Amino acid sequence: MSAFGSLFWGFLFMFDFRIQGLDILPNFIGYLFMRSGLRNLSSYSSEFGNASKYSIPLVILSLFSLYQIQTPVGYVTINPIFLGLFAVGMITTVLDLLLVYHLCLGIIDLAKEQFNNTLQELANNRWKYYLICKVIFTIWFPLGVVAPFLLAIGFIPMFIMSIVVLGLMMALMKKAQGSLQH
């Protein structure tokens, strides 16, 4: 499998589909795919190496999200366990953003070497979409705990937005694989 193919599969495993609380596409597997792809690309740009260093902590932290206890909207209680899992979620979000940021910078570096302005712009824009999606989710979820109706009305738009953004990242990996000679 090519390096960008591994990254493609890594993003596929970031989709959050659950059956009775169990993530059927575990993020930790996605981060292992990403680590493999990033390590294979690290000789082409230091940014890929920078991204790779976040993958192992993300593998470990993402194990905490493998299963989520199902609670009805409005019944979330703020307790030490909830706060601990929320903290793990926030740390995971920051590390994930750093990984994707450096990944996109690595693609930009490779595209610059080949004078591929289209791919440079595409990678830059996809990073911005990814960041915006994560920031919106990071604000929306805690507000939803305080005002449960926000969780209910925002679930479908947030779900659709996350699918679109992850699909765009996967498309970027395919475009990078097809456009870059390495």
matplotlib code that plots the C-alpha trace (Angstrom):
import matplotlib.pyplot as plt

x = [0.0, 1.3, 2.0, -0.9, -3.1, -2.3, -3.3, -6.5, -7.4, -6.4, -9.0, -11.6, -11.2, -11.9, -15.6, -17.5, -20.1, -21.3, -23.5, -24.7, -21.9, -19.1, -17.1, -17.1, -14.3, -11.9, -9.8, -6.8, -6.6, -6.8, -3.9, -1.9, -2.5, -1.6, 1.6, 2.6, 2.0, 3.7, 6.8, 7.0, 6.8, 9.1, 12.2, 10.4, 9.5, 10.2, 6.5, 5.5, 7.9, 6.4, 2.9, 4.0, 5.1, 1.5, 0.2, 1.3, -0.2, -3.3, -3.4, -3.4, -5.8, -8.3, -8.7, -10.8, -13.3, -13.7, -16.9, -19.2, -21.9, -25.3, -27.0, -30.2, -30.0, -30.4, -29.2, -25.5, -24.2, -21.0, -18.9, -15.2, -15.4, -17.2, -14.6, -11.7, -13.1, -13.8, -10.1, -8.9, -11.2, -9.8, -6.2, -7.0, -8.5, -5.4, -3.1, -5.3, -5.2, -1.4, -1.1, -3.4, -1.8, 1.7, 0.4, -1.1, 2.2, 4.1, 1.8, 2.3, 6.1, 5.9, 3.6, 5.9, 8.9, 6.8, 5.4, 1.9, 0.0, -3.3, -2.4, -0.8, -4.0, -6.1, -4.1, -4.2, -8.0, -8.6, -6.6, -8.8, -12.0, -10.7, -9.8, -13.2, -15.0, -13.1, -13.5, -17.2, -17.5, -15.4, -17.7, -20.9, -20.5, -19.9, -22.8, -24.9, -24.2, -25.4, -28.3, -29.3, -31.6, -28.4, -27.1, -30.4, -30.7, -27.0, -26.5, -27.5, -25.7, -22.5, -22.6, -23.0, -20.3, -17.8, -18.6, -18.0, -14.7, -13.3, -14.4, -12.5, -9.4, -9.6, -9.9, -6.9, -4.9, -6.0, -5.1, -1.7, -1.0, -1.9, -0.1, 3.1, 6.1, 8.1]
y = [0.0, 3.5, 6.0, 8.2, 5.1, 4.4, 8.0, 7.6, 4.5, 6.3, 9.0, 6.4, 5.1, 8.6, 8.2, 7.8, 5.1, 3.4, 0.4, 0.4, 2.6, 0.6, 2.4, 0.0, 2.0, 2.4, 5.6, 3.8, 1.7, 4.9, 6.4, 3.3, 3.6, 7.3, 6.5, 4.0, 6.5, 9.4, 7.3, 6.3, 10.0, 11.4, 11.4, 13.8, 16.5, 17.0, 18.0, 14.3, 13.4, 16.1, 14.7, 11.2, 12.0, 12.7, 9.3, 7.1, 9.3, 9.4, 5.6, 5.4, 8.2, 7.0, 3.8, 5.8, 6.5, 2.9, 2.5, 5.2, 4.7, 5.6, 8.3, 10.0, 13.7, 15.8, 13.1, 13.9, 14.6, 16.4, 14.2, 13.3, 10.5, 12.8, 15.6, 13.1, 11.8, 15.4, 16.2, 13.2, 14.3, 17.8, 16.5, 14.1, 17.0, 19.1, 16.3, 15.4, 18.9, 19.1, 15.8, 17.0, 20.4, 19.0, 16.4, 19.2, 21.2, 18.1, 17.8, 21.6, 21.1, 18.2, 20.2, 23.2, 21.1, 20.0, 23.5, 22.1, 25.3, 23.6, 20.9, 23.5, 25.4, 22.3, 21.1, 24.5, 24.7, 21.2, 22.0, 25.1, 23.0, 20.4, 23.0, 24.8, 21.5, 20.6, 24.1, 24.0, 20.6, 21.6, 24.5, 22.7, 19.7, 21.5, 23.9, 20.8, 19.5, 22.8, 23.2, 19.6, 20.9, 22.1, 18.5, 17.4, 20.1, 20.1, 16.4, 15.9, 19.0, 18.1, 14.5, 15.6, 18.2, 15.7, 13.2, 15.9, 17.1, 13.6, 12.8, 15.9, 14.8, 11.3, 12.9, 15.1, 11.9, 10.4, 13.6, 13.8, 10.2, 10.8, 14.2, 13.7, 11.7, 10.3]
z = [0.0, -0.8, 1.9, 0.8, 0.6, 4.3, 5.1, 3.1, 5.1, 8.3, 7.6, 6.8, 10.3, 11.7, 10.8, 14.0, 13.4, 16.5, 17.2, 20.7, 21.8, 20.1, 17.4, 14.4, 12.7, 15.6, 15.5, 16.9, 13.8, 11.7, 13.6, 13.0, 9.3, 9.5, 11.3, 8.7, 5.8, 7.6, 8.4, 4.7, 3.7, 6.4, 4.2, 1.7, 4.2, 7.9, 8.3, 7.8, 10.6, 12.7, 12.1, 12.8, 16.3, 17.3, 16.0, 18.9, 21.7, 19.5, 19.2, 23.0, 23.7, 21.1, 23.0, 25.5, 22.7, 21.5, 23.6, 24.7, 27.3, 25.8, 27.7, 26.7, 25.6, 28.7, 31.2, 31.0, 34.5, 35.1, 37.4, 37.7, 35.1, 32.6, 33.2, 32.8, 29.5, 28.4, 29.1, 27.2, 24.3, 24.3, 24.4, 21.5, 19.5, 19.9, 19.0, 16.0, 14.8, 15.1, 13.1, 10.3, 10.2, 9.7, 7.3, 5.1, 5.4, 4.2, 1.2, 0.5, 0.7, -1.8, -4.1, -4.0, -5.1, -8.1, -8.8, -8.2, -7.0, -7.3, -4.8, -2.5, -2.4, -2.0, 1.0, 2.6, 2.1, 3.4, 6.5, 7.1, 6.7, 9.1, 11.6, 11.3, 11.8, 14.9, 16.4, 15.8, 17.4, 20.3, 21.0, 20.2, 22.4, 25.8, 25.0, 24.4, 27.8, 29.3, 26.9, 25.7, 23.0, 21.2, 21.0, 19.6, 16.9, 16.0, 15.7, 12.1, 10.8, 12.8, 11.5, 7.9, 8.3, 9.8, 7.0, 4.3, 5.8, 6.3, 2.7, 1.6, 3.5, 1.9, -1.5, -0.7, 0.0, -3.3, -5.2, -3.5, -4.3, -8.0, -8.3, -6.4, -7.6, -4.7]

ax = plt.figure().add_subplot(projection="3d")
ax.plot(x, y, z, "-o")
ax.set_aspect("equal")
plt.show()
